[in-house]
Amino acid sequence: DTSSTLSYMKVVVGGADALDLSSMLIYPAFIFGLFTFLMTIFCNVLIIAVIAFSKNLQKPMFVLLVNLLIGDIIALIAFFPQFLISIVTQNRLITYNACLTQAFFVHFYGCTNIFTLSAMAYDRFIAICAPLRYNAIMTPQKVIQFIFWIWFIGFAMMFSLFMLLAGFKICRNNIVDLYCNNPSIMKLICNNTTVNNYYGLFVLVVGLGGSNIVVIYTYAQILFTCIKTNQVDAWHKAIQTCGTHLVTFLLLQTFTMFSLVAHRIQNAPASLRKILGVSVLIFPPILDPIIYGLKVQELRLNIVRFLKKRLGSTK
């Protein structure tokens, strides 16, 4: 049976010598990786908890931020456990089904977070360009609809992509990246993958291209509104409310584009591809809670208040 044979086939993620650590470095590397994983999870969960328990943060921007951080947690869980196990065991072999599952959640994270950042850009656009109509437009029902469609479309697109991929036999077993992803798995297949290539291009255009159009349009309108009003307060509000979002959006887009371009360049060094690939899964989840937690004053004050209350109750 082909499907059962594929499920037990194993692939080497990162290459056979990807984690060729000396015996002295294995446990320090594991401890550092585990600390990074747990601290990043803690920071993301902390901000989610602060928003959930603070009535003054029950606003569309912060609800969408929770959605973004949940996506970050998915990325961390998809990557770190397998990576940490491989450090300790020095074994990069995983089953093909496990590889497909990891790749699905990695791409699901990227897709949903890109859509969430687009929704956040729209929220900032309404807040600055139509402040008097903001509460009428960005109702709780509208925000729930946004979140539902973000997850539904992201799941549908990625499920279709990997269902197409799961039907192929693989004739190779060496994945260059440190985790499984669609471009790397495609390179294991020796059959004709034209349909997959076209569908992957469609997903890329809709995901990255569509989100870029939304963000560029909303920020162009915000810039036009600030120039039109020519008020210091308008510029200050725009920078204060959009700066964090723009930095977060550019981080995710930049790391994603670099990773995709590295896969398209045949002569790209394997080490560079690994670094750029891992950066998509590590840096946004680490930096998102730091950027929002430090730069958004309203959130920062609530975090301090939340921690004081919780730490005070333990004494």
Legacy VTK file of the C-alpha trace (Angstrom):
# vtk DataFile Version 3.0
C-alpha trace
ASCII
DATASET POLYDATA
POINTS 315 float
0.000 0.000 0.000
1.569 3.271 -1.177
0.005 5.526 1.457
1.116 3.298 4.350
4.611 3.005 2.874
4.908 6.791 2.601
3.690 7.294 6.165
6.613 5.230 7.499
9.256 6.645 5.164
11.708 8.946 6.878
13.361 12.109 5.642
16.496 13.859 6.853
15.659 17.442 7.796
18.533 19.896 7.501
20.861 17.401 5.899
22.707 14.589 7.579
25.376 16.922 8.957
23.099 19.845 9.840
23.585 19.472 13.597
27.050 18.012 13.733
27.694 19.422 17.215
30.538 18.327 19.430
29.553 16.467 22.596
30.450 19.566 24.664
27.992 21.765 22.747
24.952 19.475 22.602
23.487 20.269 26.021
24.358 24.010 26.054
22.685 24.291 22.621
19.651 22.367 23.900
19.354 24.529 27.043
19.675 27.746 25.032
17.051 26.538 22.532
14.692 25.389 25.285
15.097 28.700 27.145
14.377 30.659 23.935
11.302 28.516 23.242
9.840 28.776 26.766
10.566 32.506 27.157
9.018 33.322 23.787
5.932 31.242 24.593
5.715 32.981 27.994
5.934 36.500 26.481
3.244 35.727 23.898
0.933 34.081 26.441
1.514 36.967 28.888
0.289 39.565 26.394
-2.694 37.389 25.440
-3.595 37.055 29.141
-3.190 40.797 29.781
-5.515 41.643 26.884
-8.029 38.974 27.951
-8.182 40.202 31.568
-8.059 43.974 30.888
-11.432 45.487 30.029
-9.850 48.653 28.666
-7.995 46.541 26.070
-11.137 44.911 24.667
-10.689 46.814 21.416
-10.379 45.602 17.795
-6.655 46.387 17.561
-5.799 44.320 20.647
-8.187 41.479 19.747
-6.443 41.225 16.371
-3.099 41.344 18.185
-4.184 38.275 20.188
-4.904 36.558 16.882
-1.396 37.450 15.673
0.244 36.088 18.827
-1.715 32.822 18.609
-0.247 32.416 15.130
3.227 33.041 16.572
2.665 30.307 19.167
1.658 27.883 16.395
4.966 28.617 14.621
6.977 28.046 17.805
5.262 24.724 18.582
5.593 23.577 14.959
9.350 24.177 14.913
10.993 24.025 18.339
10.006 20.614 19.837
11.266 18.642 16.830
14.352 20.862 16.581
15.219 20.453 20.286
14.766 16.673 20.152
17.099 16.509 17.156
19.754 18.476 19.078
19.758 16.035 21.995
19.517 12.863 19.920
21.650 14.198 17.036
19.099 12.498 14.811
17.395 14.506 12.046
15.183 11.656 10.808
11.400 12.146 10.983
8.570 10.308 9.245
7.233 11.738 6.005
3.765 12.250 7.544
5.304 14.160 10.465
7.242 16.254 7.962
4.026 17.092 6.051
2.278 17.981 9.338
5.081 20.313 10.401
5.123 21.969 6.977
1.340 22.463 7.089
1.443 24.298 10.436
4.482 26.367 9.413
2.700 27.634 6.293
-0.610 27.957 8.153
1.136 30.296 10.607
2.593 32.414 7.804
-0.699 32.667 5.939
-2.883 33.544 8.951
-0.406 36.093 10.331
-0.123 37.858 6.979
-3.933 38.075 6.818
-4.114 39.241 10.450
-1.622 42.045 9.766
-3.733 43.101 6.778
-6.811 43.262 9.032
-4.817 45.308 11.557
-3.804 47.725 8.783
-7.481 48.161 7.880
-8.294 48.791 11.553
-5.641 51.559 11.739
-6.927 53.013 8.467
-10.460 53.374 9.879
-9.154 54.716 13.222
-7.195 57.537 11.543
-9.158 58.267 8.369
-12.686 57.840 9.772
-12.395 58.231 13.568
-16.021 59.321 14.051
-17.289 56.183 12.310
-14.749 53.824 13.870
-17.064 52.286 16.492
-19.834 51.862 13.928
-17.528 50.123 11.427
-15.224 48.086 13.678
-17.969 46.432 15.721
-17.301 43.260 17.765
-19.262 41.317 15.152
-17.048 42.681 12.353
-13.873 41.750 14.256
-15.186 38.191 14.846
-15.945 37.933 11.117
-12.416 39.086 10.294
-10.918 36.460 12.615
-13.174 33.691 11.293
-12.289 34.375 7.654
-8.576 34.714 8.469
-8.484 31.215 9.966
-10.928 29.662 7.489
-9.204 30.955 4.339
-5.749 30.222 5.762
-6.763 26.655 6.654
-8.530 26.034 3.324
-5.570 27.303 1.271
-2.945 25.332 3.207
-5.057 22.154 3.478
-5.566 22.147 -0.293
-1.868 22.788 -0.895
-0.730 19.872 1.248
-3.454 17.489 0.095
-2.069 17.952 -3.413
1.421 17.325 -2.061
0.485 14.216 -0.038
-0.554 12.305 -3.153
2.980 12.166 -4.585
5.675 9.560 -4.030
9.055 10.872 -2.925
12.290 9.594 -4.455
14.685 11.577 -2.264
14.896 12.002 1.499
17.242 14.924 2.171
15.664 18.276 3.113
18.136 21.158 3.174
16.204 23.399 5.594
16.102 22.885 9.365
12.352 22.234 9.176
9.904 20.869 6.625
8.227 23.290 4.224
6.492 23.141 0.866
9.442 24.163 -1.390
11.770 21.679 0.326
9.277 18.803 0.137
8.632 19.572 -3.538
12.317 18.911 -4.191
11.906 15.355 -2.872
9.345 14.535 -5.590
10.397 13.201 -8.980
6.926 13.318 -10.603
5.426 16.184 -12.577
4.383 18.859 -10.037
3.051 21.471 -12.476
-0.365 21.668 -10.780
1.292 22.131 -7.378
3.556 24.845 -8.777
0.629 26.785 -10.204
-1.443 26.406 -7.043
1.539 27.410 -4.906
1.963 30.503 -7.069
-1.754 31.261 -6.650
-1.452 30.969 -2.851
1.609 33.224 -2.922
-0.121 35.884 -5.029
-3.294 35.840 -2.910
-1.449 35.678 0.427
1.573 37.923 0.050
0.341 39.934 -2.936
-3.149 40.539 -1.564
-1.893 41.543 1.876
0.671 43.891 0.339
-2.055 45.616 -1.685
-4.235 46.055 1.414
-1.375 47.439 3.530
-0.041 49.747 0.783
-3.544 51.111 0.102
-4.391 51.687 3.766
-1.070 53.375 4.525
-1.354 55.527 1.402
-4.779 56.693 2.619
-3.402 57.346 6.109
-0.520 59.374 4.636
-2.922 61.323 2.406
-5.167 62.084 5.413
-2.203 63.348 7.460
-0.988 65.568 4.589
-4.517 66.858 3.976
-5.160 67.802 7.600
-1.565 69.040 8.085
-1.879 68.791 11.851
0.842 67.723 14.254
-1.672 65.662 16.245
-2.650 63.671 13.141
0.990 62.849 12.347
1.679 61.933 15.987
-1.353 59.630 16.136
-0.408 57.988 12.829
3.175 57.308 13.930
2.108 56.143 17.390
-0.587 53.732 16.190
0.929 52.551 12.900
4.638 52.382 13.701
4.476 49.104 15.630
2.215 47.474 13.049
4.401 48.562 10.134
7.567 47.218 11.796
5.858 43.875 12.524
4.489 43.619 8.989
7.835 44.442 7.373
9.649 41.917 9.578
7.375 39.057 8.553
7.293 40.056 4.882
11.068 40.563 4.672
11.979 37.232 6.267
9.350 35.424 4.175
10.504 36.973 0.897
14.191 36.293 1.618
13.370 32.654 2.404
11.308 32.217 -0.777
13.928 33.898 -2.970
16.679 31.701 -1.477
14.718 28.621 -2.586
14.440 29.957 -6.139
18.185 30.616 -6.470
19.830 27.299 -7.340
23.297 28.396 -6.235
22.176 29.841 -2.883
24.381 28.433 -0.070
22.566 25.837 2.039
23.646 27.589 5.242
22.107 30.888 4.063
18.860 29.138 3.161
18.727 27.509 6.602
19.324 30.795 8.426
16.739 32.697 6.383
14.221 29.875 6.738
14.552 29.635 10.514
14.418 33.445 10.879
10.789 33.409 9.669
9.814 31.126 12.551
11.981 32.615 15.296
12.275 36.391 14.923
8.599 37.431 14.415
7.362 35.398 17.436
10.207 36.801 19.560
9.916 40.403 18.386
6.103 40.765 18.145
5.434 40.736 21.932
8.518 42.900 22.559
7.586 45.507 19.945
3.941 45.770 21.026
4.670 45.355 24.738
7.243 48.168 24.806
5.945 50.573 22.154
2.183 50.584 22.784
1.825 52.607 25.981
-1.694 51.425 26.785
-0.603 47.784 26.583
2.660 48.411 28.445
0.855 49.985 31.415
-1.590 47.092 31.581
1.255 44.568 31.512
2.924 46.306 34.492
-0.408 46.467 36.334
-1.148 42.801 35.546
2.254 41.607 36.781
2.098 43.699 39.958
-1.355 42.318 40.748
-0.365 38.694 40.106
2.988 38.931 41.915
1.390 40.829 44.795
-1.273 38.146 45.237
1.397 35.444 45.639
3.011 37.165 48.657
LINES 1 316
315 0 1 2 3 4 5 6 7 8 9 10 11 12 13 14 15 16 17 18 19 20 21 22 23 24 25 26 27 28 29 30 31 32 33 34 35 36 37 38 39 40 41 42 43 44 45 46 47 48 49 50 51 52 53 54 55 56 57 58 59 60 61 62 63 64 65 66 67 68 69 70 71 72 73 74 75 76 77 78 79 80 81 82 83 84 85 86 87 88 89 90 91 92 93 94 95 96 97 98 99 100 101 102 103 104 105 106 107 108 109 110 111 112 113 114 115 116 117 118 119 120 121 122 123 124 125 126 127 128 129 130 131 132 133 134 135 136 137 138 139 140 141 142 143 144 145 146 147 148 149 150 151 152 153 154 155 156 157 158 159 160 161 162 163 164 165 166 167 168 169 170 171 172 173 174 175 176 177 178 179 180 181 182 183 184 185 186 187 188 189 190 191 192 193 194 195 196 197 198 199 200 201 202 203 204 205 206 207 208 209 210 211 212 213 214 215 216 217 218 219 220 221 222 223 224 225 226 227 228 229 230 231 232 233 234 235 236 237 238 239 240 241 242 243 244 245 246 247 248 249 250 251 252 253 254 255 256 257 258 259 260 261 262 263 264 265 266 267 268 269 270 271 272 273 274 275 276 277 278 279 280 281 282 283 284 285 286 287 288 289 290 291 292 293 294 295 296 297 298 299 300 301 302 303 304 305 306 307 308 309 310 311 312 313 314
